[in-house]
């Protein structure tokens, strides 16, 4: 299974995925990465924080973008070169996050730059940035 080649990609192409972030997702991510920050795993400590409860890791949310790039646009065979991220709002347990990518530039017929955005179920942007990838040959 191969993703789209550069010749099959156009500026404005979009793809997305959605996932509801569960407590299990956060604990699994914490275990894999070793990021056991109380903001993510300790309800007692985090309820006194500015977020008034636990939040998902920002990079867990960013990982949804990786899934879109690697499986949809451009898809399997894509090489992730870089990612610029800005976290704009917290992701709480139970939030449904839509990760969307949009092609904004094709560079030298071998590199694609995409706008990357994650929004919650209320339409609030929780993450935005740009990814640079090399589509499969």
N, C-alpha and C positions, 0 to 999 in steps of 0.2 A: 504494500500500500504506500503510495507516494502522494505528497501534497502538490499544490500548484507550483508549476515552474514560473519563472519570472515573466515569460511571454503570456501567461494566463492570468496575470495580476494587473488590475487597473486601479488608478487613484480613485478613492471613494468606495472601494470594496470593503465590506464589513462582515464580521462574524462575532458571535457571542455565546456565552453559556451562563447558566444560573445555578446557584447552589445555596441552600439554607445552611448556615454555619451552626454546627451543633457543639455541645460541650465536649463530645468525643473527638471531634475534629481538632479542637484547641488542645486537648490533652495529648492526642497523638502527635501533633505538631511540636508541642513542648518537649515530648519525649525524644523525638527524632533530632531536634535541634539543640536540646539542652537549655533552651530559653524558658526557665521556670519563674520568670518575673511574676511577682504576686498580682500584678495588674491583670494577668491572664488566668491564674490558677487558684488564687486565694480570695474567696468571696468576702470573708471578714475584713481583710485588709483593704480590698478594692472598693468596698462600699463606702469607705471614707475618702476615696479619691475624687478627683474632678469629674470622673465618669459615673460615679455612684454605683459601681458594679464592675464585674469582670468584662473585659473586652478581648476580642480575637487579636492575635498577632497581626501586625500590618503586613508582614511578609507572607502569611497564610493567605490573606486576601490577594496579594500580588501573585501568588502561585496560580490563582485562577486564570490570570492573563497568560501565563506560560502554557496552561492547558489549551487555551484557544489557539495560540500560535502553533503549538506542536501538533494539534489534532485537526484544526480546521483551516486557518488562514495564516500562513501558507499551508500548514499541515505537516504530516509525517515527512521527516527528512530535513526539516527546517533547522538551521543552526542559529541559536540566540546569541547575538553579539553584544548587545548592551540594553540597559533599561534605565530610564530616568523616572523617578517616582516622587510624588508629593502626596502625603497622607492628609486628607482634608477633614475627615470626620471619623469617629470611632465605629467599629463594627461590633455589635453586641451579639451575644449568644441568641440564636433564633432569627437573626436578620437574614433575609434572602438577598444575596448579592448577585448582580448581573455584571459580568466582566465582558467588555466589548472592545474590539480592536477595529481600527479603520486605517486603511492605507492612505498616507498623506504624501509620500514621496517615493520615487524609484530612482536609485542612484547608480549610475554607470552600468545599467542593465544587469546588476548582480546583487544589489543590496536594496532592501525595502525598509522604509521608516513608517511606523504605524503609531497613531494616537491610541493611547490605552486609557480606558476609563472603567471604574467600578462604581456602581450605584446601589443603594439599598432599595428595599421595597417601597419606600416613600419617594424615590427619585432623587434622594440626596447623594451627591458625589462624595464618595469616601476615599477615593484614590484617583489620581490622574497622572499622566506622564506620556512618555514616548518610548517605543521599543525599536531597536534596529536589528534586523534579521537577515540571514542569507537563505533564500528559498532553496528547495532541492533542485539539483541539476537534472 
